[in-house]
Amino acid sequence: MKPIDAEQARDHLELVDRILAESQQRLCAGGEFFVVWGLFSAIVTVLSHLIGAGLAPAATAWVLPPLLAAAVAFSIVRGRRLRELRGRESLVQREFFNVLWLTLGLAVVANVGIYRIFSGVASAAIWSFSEAIVLLYIGMHGNRRAQIAGVLVVVSMVVANFVAPQNAAYVLAAGMLLGYCGFGLAELLARD
């Protein structure tokens, strides 16, 4: 075997580092996104229920577009910032975003295009279902917090199915808070 000099060794090590970074199986999910979208999902669910039940005036719905705009703006700005800090994404990270956009896209179609079938609390359950898919996908890659959070969201949907109809939205919102938002907080507080 022919000896290599220090510069060639550094080049080889840099190449190995890049290969490992792109093939890592750990999914580095940004907890702050889960907190923001978990809170937003829960607020939309409860507010929609309150308006539908006549417990809040219909004009209260006007608070939702600015909240949605704030969540979207936060996600765009924070996503760009994270991309600058982290550089290239791993294959697992890219696949996670594909799963995320696919589930959220289908949830939007269900809520906007199929609103007669998925009306009322069923509309919120579609979002819970999407959140559960995202969390369980992360959990499949070894994140136990995501596994637990995904199970919490699924359990909230099952429980919401069996409680009195006027309480179903609160149970779904609790699942969004404990599962989606709770996962985000756990990720932000994690030391590993």
C-alpha positions in Angstrom: 0.0 0.0 0.0 1.3 3.4 -1.0 1.6 5.9 1.9 -0.4 9.1 1.7 0.6 12.5 2.9 -1.2 14.6 5.5 -3.2 16.6 3.0 -4.5 13.5 1.2 -5.4 12.0 4.6 -7.4 15.1 5.5 -9.2 15.0 2.1 -10.1 11.3 2.7 -11.4 12.0 6.2 -13.4 15.0 5.0 -15.0 12.7 2.3 -15.8 10.1 4.9 -17.4 12.8 7.2 -19.6 14.0 4.3 -20.7 10.4 3.5 -21.5 9.7 7.1 -23.4 13.0 7.5 -25.6 12.2 4.5 -26.2 8.6 5.6 -27.0 9.1 9.3 -30.1 7.5 10.5 -30.8 10.0 13.3 -33.6 12.4 12.4 -32.8 15.8 13.7 -36.2 17.2 14.1 -36.6 20.9 15.1 -38.7 20.8 18.3 -39.7 24.4 17.9 -41.7 23.5 14.7 -43.7 20.9 16.6 -44.4 23.4 19.5 -45.7 26.1 17.1 -47.8 23.7 14.9 -49.1 21.7 17.9 -50.3 24.9 19.6 -51.8 26.2 16.4 -53.6 22.9 15.7 -55.0 22.8 19.2 -56.2 26.4 19.0 -57.9 25.9 15.7 -59.6 22.7 17.0 -61.0 24.3 20.2 -61.9 27.6 18.5 -63.7 25.9 15.7 -65.6 23.8 18.2 -66.5 26.9 20.3 -67.8 28.7 17.2 -69.7 25.7 15.9 -71.3 25.1 19.3 -72.3 28.8 19.5 -70.1 29.4 22.6 -68.0 32.0 20.7 -69.0 34.5 18.1 -68.3 33.6 14.5 -66.1 36.8 14.2 -63.6 35.0 16.6 -62.5 33.0 13.5 -60.7 36.1 12.3 -58.0 35.4 14.8 -57.0 32.2 12.8 -55.6 33.8 9.6 -53.0 35.9 11.5 -52.1 32.9 13.7 -51.7 30.8 10.6 -49.6 33.5 8.9 -47.4 33.8 12.0 -46.9 30.0 12.1 -46.0 29.8 8.4 -43.7 32.8 8.7 -42.0 31.3 11.7 -41.5 28.0 9.9 -40.0 29.7 6.8 -37.7 31.9 8.7 -36.6 29.2 11.2 -36.2 26.6 8.4 -33.9 28.9 6.4 -31.9 29.6 9.5 -31.5 26.0 10.4 -30.5 25.2 6.8 -27.7 27.8 7.1 -26.5 26.4 10.4 -26.7 22.7 9.5 -25.7 22.8 5.8 -26.8 19.7 3.9 -29.5 17.5 5.1 -29.2 13.8 5.6 -31.1 11.3 3.4 -33.3 10.5 6.4 -34.0 14.3 7.0 -35.0 14.7 3.3 -37.3 11.7 3.6 -38.8 13.1 6.8 -39.7 16.3 5.0 -41.2 14.3 2.1 -43.4 12.4 4.6 -44.3 15.7 6.3 -45.3 17.5 3.2 -47.2 14.5 1.9 -49.3 14.0 5.0 -49.9 17.8 5.5 -50.8 18.1 1.8 -53.3 15.3 2.0 -54.8 16.8 5.2 -55.3 20.1 3.4 -57.0 18.3 0.5 -59.3 16.5 3.0 -60.1 19.7 4.9 -60.6 21.9 1.8 -61.7 19.6 -1.0 -63.6 16.9 1.0 -65.1 19.1 3.7 -68.6 17.5 3.4 -67.2 14.1 4.4 -64.7 15.4 6.9 -66.7 18.2 8.6 -66.6 19.4 12.2 -64.5 17.4 14.5 -63.6 14.9 11.7 -61.7 17.8 10.2 -59.6 18.1 13.3 -59.1 14.3 13.5 -57.6 14.4 10.0 -54.9 16.8 11.4 -54.4 14.5 14.4 -54.0 11.6 12.0 -51.4 13.5 10.0 -49.5 14.5 13.2 -49.5 10.9 14.3 -48.0 9.7 11.0 -45.2 12.3 11.2 -44.4 11.5 14.9 -44.4 7.7 14.3 -42.2 8.1 11.2 -39.7 9.9 13.4 -40.2 7.2 16.0 -39.4 4.5 13.4 -35.9 6.0 13.2 -35.2 5.4 16.9 -36.7 8.4 18.6 -38.6 7.1 21.6 -40.0 10.5 22.5 -41.6 10.6 19.0 -43.0 7.0 19.5 -44.6 8.0 22.8 -46.0 11.3 21.4 -47.4 9.5 18.3 -49.1 7.0 20.5 -50.6 9.9 22.6 -52.0 11.5 19.5 -53.5 8.1 18.3 -55.0 7.5 21.8 -56.6 11.0 21.8 -58.3 10.1 18.5 -59.7 6.8 20.0 -60.8 8.5 23.2 -62.4 11.4 21.2 -64.4 8.8 19.4 -66.0 7.5 22.6 -66.6 10.7 24.7 -69.7 12.9 24.4 -69.7 14.7 21.0 -69.4 18.1 22.7 -66.1 17.0 24.4 -64.4 15.3 21.3 -62.7 18.5 20.1 -61.2 19.1 23.6 -59.8 15.6 23.6 -58.3 16.0 20.1 -56.8 19.3 21.1 -55.3 17.7 24.2 -53.7 15.0 22.0 -52.3 17.8 19.8 -50.9 19.5 22.8 -49.5 16.5 24.6 -48.4 14.7 21.5 -47.2 17.1 18.9 -46.4 20.1 21.1 -45.2 17.9 23.9 -42.8 16.1 21.5 -41.4 19.5 20.4 -40.9 20.6 24.0 -39.2 17.2 24.8 -36.9 17.6 21.8 -36.0 21.1 22.9 -35.2 20.0 26.4 -33.4 16.8 25.5 -29.7 16.6 26.2 -28.8 13.8 23.7 
